[in-house]
């Protein structure tokens, strides 16, 4: 059943709010993605602060055009298109889709995206998915900060271990 003009305006308003609120948006194509796969992907995206939405392409193009983006890139928005919004972390939703699509490349695949007010090509969207997420970067940073301290502690402990070994050897020699 076709949507009324009021319903379309409401969808446009919702889509526009989602675009403004999200840190990045990934466009994916999907073919024969079953209900269970669809729900599993939605749940995984919710867990990382993302949202999966399948808008009408004409409404999506209008929102992009209203946002100052050239939505005339037809290859980006062809076939069945889903918009995946990432609200907390720019990379998290893209990584989730990449991980989810392993073994299902014919069912769900990258088409492009939007980040920092500019359109991303398919390759850029895939590269975004390959970037470490915030949590991974925090862990690497803390590891880098902690490494000199750990090394210093090991050096100090090495001297004590050496002293203990010398004392143990002396006690065995005298015994």
Order of alpha helices (4+ residues) and beta strands (2+ residues): alpha-beta-alpha-beta-alpha-beta-alpha-beta-beta-alpha-alpha
